[in-house]
Amino acid sequence: MKFVFIFIFLTNITLFSNDNSEIFDNFEDEFKVEKKDDFDPLSGYNAVMTDINHIVYTKALFPLSRCYASVVDEDIRVALSNFFYNILFAKRFTNNLLQLKLQNSVNEDVRFVVNSTIGILGFYDPASQWLKLEKHDEDFGQTLGFYGIGGGFHIVLPLAGPSNLRDALSLSIDRYFDPVNFLESDQFIVSKTIYYLNDGSFKSDQYEILTKDALELYPLLKESYEQYRESEIKK
């Protein structure tokens, strides 16, 4: 996760000599860095929602996840993480294909077949352990980014956290690739609860390390998210 941009601006250099002025103008053109626009119309809402999410994470989700981790063996938690990852195969396969990453799509296809059979419905990951097939996480937001569609202004989603206009709208597409969304309401709630507790048991320490010395949460998490997404799209 990623952190601070330093922008240096060389502007409006006034010189005493016309002869020297041309030299310094050339110097300015050579090294000038343009300021990146930061259009953030939801900044007030985003800052408040970031604080609300932070309270939910640190006072509820992560403490519950640690309690969960204290009673559920790590091997079981890893197996559950593998299972939830495996059932999202269609999302990864389709978005790799849409981005013309054909070899990655083939790898995801093989991974799914191997892990769903030898790996017992995806609870184990022999595709990584035995075949050394790497994971290729792709979503529809990354696909749009691959084709040059920018992220747009930043949006902090309730519970889900940092996002942007492109990625938030893309969730409506990605949701159709998640089988959990088609379960009955009670099964959906149970499945999502297990998923978030299990996922939080691995990520709580990472989040605390990232935010513990932050003077302002919103700018830090916003910048971290945008840099992370940009790097993922460029892969």
MARDO-798130 format. One record per residue (C-alpha): x, y, z. Coordinates in steps of 0.2 Angstrom, whole numbers, padded with zeros to 4 digits, always signed. Each point is the difference from the previous one (the first is absolute). Layout:
BEGIN
XYZ...
//
This chain:
BEGIN
+0000+0000+0000+0006+0017-0005+0002+0016+0006+0006+0018-0004+0002+0011-0016+0012+0015+0001-0004+0012-0014+0013+0013-0004-0006+0015-0010+0012+0012-0009-0011+0015-0005+0001+0018-0004+0019+0003+0001+0004+0018-0002+0017+0005-0006+0010+0016+0000+0008-0003-0017-0009-0004-0016+0015-0011-0006-0001-0010+0016-0019-0001-0001+0001-0012-0016+0012-0011+0009-0011-0002+0016-0015-0002-0011+0007-0015-0008+0006-0006+0017-0018+0002+0006-0008-0010-0015+0013-0014+0003-0004-0003+0018-0018+0006+0003-0012-0012+0007-0018+0003-0003-0012-0001+0015-0012-0014+0000-0018+0005+0001-0008-0007+0016-0019+0001-0003-0008-0005+0016-0018+0006+0001-0004-0013+0013+0014+0004+0012-0011+0005+0014-0010-0016-0001+0015-0010-0003+0009+0006+0015-0015-0004+0011-0003-0017-0007+0019-0004+0002-0001+0004+0018-0016-0011+0002+0007-0014-0009+0016+0001+0011-0011-0001+0016-0009-0015-0007+0016-0009-0005+0010+0003+0016-0014-0001+0012-0010-0014-0008+0006-0009-0015+0018-0003+0005-0003-0004+0018-0013-0013-0005+0012-0006-0013+0014-0003+0013-0012-0009+0011-0005-0011-0015+0019-0003-0004+0003-0005+0018-0013-0014-0001+0002-0005-0019+0016-0008-0005+0011+0009-0013-0001-0015-0012-0019+0001+0000+0000+0019-0002+0012-0002-0015-0011-0014-0007-0015+0011+0001+0010+0015-0008+0004-0012-0014-0018-0005-0003-0007+0017-0001+0014+0005-0012-0003-0015-0011-0019+0003-0002+0005+0017-0008+0008-0009-0014-0012+0007-0013+0004+0018+0004+0018-0002-0001-0001-0011-0016-0012+0012-0009+0010+0016+0005+0016-0007-0005-0008-0005-0017-0007+0017-0003+0017+0008+0003+0007-0012-0013+0011-0009+0013-0003-0016-0008+0014-0010+0009-0007+0006+0017-0017-0005-0005+0006-0018-0004+0010+0000+0017-0016+0005+0009-0010-0014-0009+0013-0013+0004+0001+0006+0018-0019-0001+0002-0001-0018-0007+0015-0006+0011-0005+0008+0016-0019-0005-0002+0005-0018-0002+0016-0005+0007-0001+0015+0012-0017-0006+0006-0012+0014-0005+0014+0013+0001+0003-0002+0019+0018-0004-0005+0011+0008-0013+0011-0014-0009+0000+0011-0016+0012+0012+0010+0009-0013+0010+0003-0013-0013-0002+0008-0017+0007+0017+0005-0015+0009-0009-0001+0018+0006-0016+0008+0005-0006+0014-0012-0012+0011+0009-0010+0011-0012-0017+0009+0002-0011+0011-0011+0007+0016+0007+0018-0006-0006-0007-0005-0017-0007+0018-0002+0016+0007+0006+0009-0011-0013-0010+0009-0014+0005+0017+0007-0015+0004+0010+0005+0010+0015-0005-0003+0018-0010+0017+0001-0002+0008+0017+0003-0010+0016-0015-0008+0010+0001-0009+0017-0013-0014+0001-0008-0005+0016+0010-0015+0007+0008-0003-0016+0011+0015+0001+0010+0010-0013-0005-0001-0018-0003+0012-0014-0014+0003-0013+0006-0012-0013+0003-0014+0013-0016+0003+0010-0011-0001-0016+0010-0016-0005-0005-0009+0015-0018-0002-0007+0008-0010-0014+0012-0010+0011-0014-0005+0012-0007-0011-0014+0015-0011+0001-0001-0004+0018-0011-0015+0004-0003+0005+0018-0011+0015-0007-0012-0013-0006-0003-0009+0016-0015+0001+0011+0000+0015+0011+0005-0010+0016+0013-0010-0009+0007+0016-0008+0001+0008+0018+0009-0015+0007+0012-0001-0015+0004+0018+0000+0003+0000+0019+0012-0014-0001+0009+0008-0014+0003+0017+0008+0005-0008+0017+0012-0012-0009+0007+0014-0011+0001+0012+0015+0010-0013+0009+0014+0002-0012-0001+0019-0004-0003+0008+0017+0019+0002+0004+0003+0007-0017-0013+0013+0002+0006+0005+0017+0018+0002-0006-0005+0011-0014-0011+0011+0010+0008+0001+0018+0010+0016-0003-0012+0008-0012-0005+0018+0004-0014+0000-0012-0007-0017-0005-0009+0006-0016+0014+0007-0010+0011-0015+0005-0012-0013-0005-0006+0009-0016+0018+0001-0006+0004-0018+0004-0015-0006-0009+0002+0010-0016+0019-0004-0001-0004-0019+0003-0013+0000-0014+0011+0009-0012+0014-0013+0003-0013-0014-0002-0006+0007-0017+0017+0002-0006+0005-0018+0003
//
